[in-house]
Amino acid sequence: MMKVSRCFRVIVLVTIFLSVSNTGYAQIKQLEPTWNQPVEDDLGNVSDEFQEYFFEALKQKAITNYERAIEALQRCIKIDPEPVILYLELGKNYLELERYPAAEENFGKVLEQRPDNKYVLELMFEVYFKQQKYSESVSVVEKLSTFDPMFKEQLANLYYLEERYDDAIRVLDELTEELGTDSYRQELRKRITLKLTNPNSQIQRLEDKIAENPKVEQNYLNLIYIYSQDDQKEKAFEVAKRLVDEKPDSELVHMALYKFYLDDNDIDKAMTSMNTTLKSGVIDEASKYKVIKDFLDYINANPQYEDKLTQVITLLQQDDSADKVFMELGNFYFAKDEKALALNFYERSLKGASTDYELLKRIVLLQIDLKRYEKARVGSELAIEIYPAQPIFYLAQGVALINLNKSQEGLDILLTGMDYIIEDEKMEADFYRQIGLAYKQLGDEPKATRYKEKASELENKS
């Protein structure tokens, strides 16, 4: 059975390494695992003793006894040091033991004889990267990129780690020409652009590319981004207008235009660009979310345009993937104390955030405030299944049940929820007050009075 290429394993390693580091490095994108045969090498006319040790090494490696495998391979080398596969197998065993210098030395011996073997180059890349030898990694990945253009993404990341930002941008441009645009590569480009201390070379390169082929949309977009990051807003705006002149049907350009128009207080043109962006099938949800967030910030500063939100909401109703946008709208109306509207949008955002604790809590509390007790009962019951140790959901369910005239059920759930309260006197008082109401509905006045008094004692104490 063939073995999954170590390329996949190293990409996973890189992803983990960069996601937990605090250096701000771009996250390496995972590649699909490739399948490779190891270096094929005829052992030739070797002795029986050599073969015995070699196959013993393979057996020991298969059962993860790497030290024993290394000993057997070293015995082979003493008998005949020529077969290159011996050094490949040694390197693989040292790699498993995380003895990276030894693995590097042995893979190097293989590459001296097989300098273009993709499988060994992938192994060497892993060894270099685990030792944080980024410069050496670059030389290996440059070779690997000739086999598969997706290795160019790794190359761009390595150039980024080496602070070779112009080279990183150049490689990303090559990938765009070969494979088209990609959200991951666009995000990586933005990260790299933020590191440019002198963007003039990139600006000139993009201007040259636009002059050479004015129909390529991405070059304009990249130039807009660089100008914007360099705080040259007017030049960025001019490039956006040039793109509209060249490609009037461009949708992506409106991701920049709406912001320029908002900054100029040209609300009608801003709305036109926003509508194009929100209706677009080529613009992702994260970008649409940013558009809405910017617009809500603008409305907060210019409340006279709040009625324009109706147009935006109408468009969003046709978008099945606008969960984050609906949550942002919920936050907007919640801050304005417009509870019904806030709840409406929060409930619509649940599709993409059904386990979000803060969202679930806010929804059930709003449902209680708005006296939507049946919804609160169902919602809090589901929330308890997800967060069985959170007393707030027991309290909400208890309130809902009491108001639905299901006092005994409400009392039972409240008494259960009391067990999860930890040093929170306010919540404890809320529970006591609701338990008192449940007992009152059940006709037990003494207990109703006792729990009401306990609630008052706690409130006075705090």
Number of C-alpha atoms within 10 A of each C-alpha: 3 8 10 13 18 21 26 18 17 20 21 15 17 19 16 13 15 15 15 11 10 8 9 11 18 21 19 23 17 18 16 11 13 12 14 15 11 16 16 8 10 10 16 8 8 13 12 9 11 20 14 12 20 24 14 17 27 20 15 19 19 11 9 14 16 22 17 17 25 23 16 21 26 19 16 23 17 10 14 14 13 13 16 21 20 23 23 21 24 24 29 24 26 22 21 15 15 14 14 21 15 18 25 22 15 21 25 19 17 23 18 10 10 15 14 15 16 24 18 25 25 22 23 29 25 25 25 21 20 18 14 12 13 19 14 14 24 21 13 22 23 15 19 23 16 13 13 10 15 17 18 21 23 26 26 30 27 25 22 23 19 14 14 15 24 18 16 25 20 14 19 22 20 13 19 16 12 10 11 11 14 11 10 14 18 14 13 23 23 17 16 23 22 14 12 18 9 10 17 13 11 19 16 12 15 20 17 13 14 18 10 10 11 16 13 15 17 19 21 24 20 20 22 25 21 24 20 16 16 17 11 13 16 13 14 25 19 12 20 23 17 14 24 18 11 14 15 11 10 13 18 18 24 23 21 20 22 26 20 19 18 17 12 11 13 13 15 13 16 21 19 14 22 24 17 20 24 26 16 14 11 10 16 14 17 11 13 21 20 15 21 21 16 15 24 19 12 17 17 14 10 12 11 9 14 13 10 14 15 10 12 17 16 10 13 19 12 11 14 10 15 21 22 23 24 24 24 20 25 25 17 20 19 19 11 12 11 12 17 16 17 24 24 17 24 28 20 19 22 18 14 14 16 14 14 12 14 8 17 21 18 15 24 27 20 20 22 20 13 13 13 15 21 16 16 26 25 13 19 26 17 16 23 17 10 14 15 14 14 18 22 24 28 27 27 26 32 30 26 26 22 21 19 13 13 16 22 17 14 28 25 14 20 25 16 13 23 18 11 14 15 10 8 8 15 14 19 20 21 18 28 24 20 23 30 25 25 28 22 16 16 15 11 13 14 12 16 21 16 15 21 20 16 16 24 15 12 16 15 8 9 9
